[in-house]
């Protein structure tokens, strides 16, 4: 693998003083940036639905020691497969990224990484993910393989639909299905409902994110829900937030927790709903910095739900 050109201090939209720019060996920085390791929010948003699915599974049956490995496996898997997905996205979007102010400093359009090198890097990450997946049982393995379809399609969605965020949601929330299957060995209505809830949540947070690029996207002909919703974005976001909360509630009802487990699950949903409401109150589609801040805050919203679901599963 070879890089070319001068390595910049950071990608434009990376958090200031992230660990890649501060501590990673200089030769590895372009590859870690290509995997978005300098922007961990995406890994969190891929990982949290895994925790939702596992928490629901433990509420439905009972916790077991193997669940600890599911947590570890999902954490490693989310990191490497998010990296592989981002690498694939950057390979397919390299010409678009070069036309957008926020993304032209990414490793491929800026010349830090060649396309060939990026392909090799993507395959290496996928192989690590495969090794992890093979430890989770037949049902999870099948689901993991199927998940590659929406991952492969997503980068092209913005070229043919105003709803690429839905395609992202299908891929990003697959972990709710996979983690449930790893625990139970099958599927059931609860994780499917949670997966659909996650899709609605993704449309919510990624529309907020997409408002940063709305002007550039309109100029180069890239579609997004941010452009489709336009001035009505607050109303659409409210609708998707409500849908998310209702669907998560239905997923909880589908597993039927009782006693302390039920109390913890509903407290988690209440905290999650409150956080989405806080985002809606602060949302300003014309403030790019605020949109990025609100988008990143969904890690905290999801953690509230994941931690309380986990405790409910253990109760």
N, C-alpha and C positions, 0 to 999 in steps of 0.2 A: 504494500500500500504506500502511495506517495501523496504528498500534499504539494500544492504549488501556491505561490504568492505569499504575501506577508500575513501572518496570523494576527487578526485584530484583537483588541483587548477583550471584547465580548460581542455576542450577538445583540442587536439593537434592543429587543424586548426581553432580554434575560434580566432576572433580578440582580440588583447591584450587589457586588461582593459575594456572588454564589461560589460554591465550593470548587466548581470546575475551574473558574478563572483564578481562584486564590491558591488552590492546593494541587490540582492535577498536574502531572508532568506535561510540559509544553507540547511534546509530540503527540500526546493523547487528546489534547483539548479539542481539535477539530472533530474527532470521531465522537467524543462525548457530547459535543454540541450538536452534532448530527442526530444523536439519539435523544436530544433535549434533556440530557442529564443536568444541564445548567438551569432548566426550568422544570422543577419536579412536580408542578401542579398536575400535569397530564398523567403522571404515574399514579398520583393519588386518585384522580378521577377514574382511572381504569381499575384500581385496586379496591376502592370503596364498595362498588357493587358486589365484589366477591365476598366481602364481609357481610353485606346485607343478606346475600343468599345463604351463607354459612350460619348466620344468626337465626334466620328463619328455620333452617333445617334443624338446628339444635332445639329450637322451641317446639318443632313438630315431633321430634323423637326424643333424643337425649344427647348430651355431650359425651364425647369419648376422646381418648388420648390422641387418636389419629387426627383430630381436628387441629391440634397444634401444628402438625406437619402441613395440613391444608393451608393454615395461615402463612407459614413460612414459604411454602411452594407458591402460593398466590402472590406473595410479596416479591419474590425473585422473578416469577413469571411476568408480573405486571411491569417490572422494571425493564426486562429484556425485550418483551413483546411490544411494549410501548416504544422502545427504542427502535425495534425493527419496523414498526408501523410508521414512525416518523421518518425513518430513513427512506422507506418506500414512498411516502408522501413527498419528500423533498426531491427524490429522483423524478417522479412524475410531474412535479410542479416547478422544476428548476427554472423554466423560462418565465413562468408567472411570477415566481418569487423575485426574479431579477427586475421586475417592473414595479414592485411595491416597496415603498420606503422602509416599512417595518421589517421586511423579510429579505432584502437584497444583501444583507450582511451574513446570511446563513452560509454554512460551509460550502455547498455546491455552487450557488450563483456567485459567491465571492472568490471562488477559485481555490479554496483551502483543500477541498477533497474532489477527486475525479469521480465521474459517474461509475466507472469500473470499480474503483475502490469502495464506493458506497454500496454497490451490489454485493461485493464480498463481505463487507461489514454487516449488511442486512442478513445474509445467509448465516453468518456466524452467530448472530443473536437468535435467529430462528432455531438453530440447532440446540442452543442452550435451553430455549423454551421447550423444545421437544423432549429433551431429557427430563425436565421437570414434569411435564405433562404425563409421561409414561408411568409415573409413580402414583397417579390419582385414580386409577381404576378405569374399566372399559367405558362406562357411560361418559365420564369426564373426557376421556381420550377422544371419543367420537365427537363430542361437542367442541372440543378444542380444535380438531381438524376442520370441522364445519365453519368455525369462526373465521377462518382465513378468507372465506368468500366475501363477507362484508368489509373486511380489512382491505382486501385487494380492490374492491369497487369504490370505496369511499373517496379516494383522491380525485376520481373522475366525476363524482356526483355534482360538484359545483359547475361543471360544464354543461349539464343537461337538465338540472332541476333547481328550482328556487329553494328546495328543502334538503340541502346536503347535510344539515344538522341532524336530520332523522337517520341518515345513513351512518353518521358518526355515532349516534346513540345506539343503533343496533349493534355496532361493533364494541363500543366502550362499555356497555352494560352486560355483555355476554357472560361476564364473570358471575353474575347472580345465578345463572343457569348452571355454570360449570362447578361452582363451589357447592351448590345444593347437591348436584349429581355425585361429586366426590365424597360427600358425607353419606348420602342415602343410596347411591347406586341406581337412581332412577330420576324421573322428572315428575312434577305435580303442578297443579294450578298456581300455588303460591309463588314459586320462583318465576313462572311465566308472567304473572301479574307484576311482580317486582321488576322484571326486565322491561316491561312496557312502561312502568312508572319511571324507570331510569331513562328510557328514551325521551319521555316528556321532560325530565329534569335536564337532560343534555341539550334539548332544544332551548330550554330556558337559559342555561348558563352560556351556551355557545353562541346564542344570538347576541347576548350582551358582549361577548368577546368579539364577534364579527363586526360590531358597530365601530371598532377601531379602524377597520379597513374599508368601510362602506364607500367612501369617495373613490379610493383607488380601484376597488372591485367594480364599481360602476363604469369607470373609465376603460378598464381592460376587458369588460364583458364577463366577469365572473359572478355567478349567482350566489345568493345567501338569503336566509330568512331575515337578516337585518335589512337588506334592500327590499325584500318582499313586504315586510311589515311596515317599513317606513315610519311615518309619523304615528301610526297606530301601534308601535312596538310596546308601549306600556300595557295596553289592553291585551295584546297577544301574550305577553309575558305573564300577566296575571292569570290568564286562562290556563297556560301550561303549568304554572305553579300550583293552581287549584287541582288540576288533573293529576299532577304528581302526588300530592298529599292524599287525595282520595284513593288512588291506586295503591299506594303503600298501605293505607288503612285496610283496603280489601285483602292485600297479601297477609297482613297480620291476622285478620279475621279468618282467612283460609287455613292458617295453622292452629288457631284457637288456643292461644296461651291463657293460663289462668293464674290467679293469685299474684304473687310478687312478679312473676314473669310477665304477666299482662300489664301490670303497673309500669314496669320498666320499659316495655315496648311502646306503650302509649306516651310515656314521657319523652322517649326518643323522638317519636313522630311529632310531638308538640314542639320540641326544641328545633327540629328540622324545619317545620312549617314557619316558626317564628323567624328563623334566619332568612328564609326566602322572602318573607314579608318585609324584613329590614332591607334586603337588597332592592326590592321594588320601590320602597320609599326613597331610597337614595339614587336610584337609576336616573342618569342623564345621558341620552344617546349621543349627545354632541361633545361630551367630555371623555376623550379617549383614555386618559390616565385613570379616571374613575371607573370606566368600563373594565379596564384590566384589573384594577383592584377588586372590584366586585366579583369578577370571574374567578380570580384566585381565592376569594373568600369561600367559595363552594367547597373547598377542602374542609373547612371548619364545619360547614353545614352538614356535610356527609359524615364527618367524624362523630358528631353528636348522635346521629342515627346509628352508625356502625357500633359505637361503644355501648350504647344502651341496648341495641339488639343482641350484642354479644353477652352482656350481663343478663339479659332476659333469657337467653339460651342456657346459661349456667345456673340460673335460679331454680 
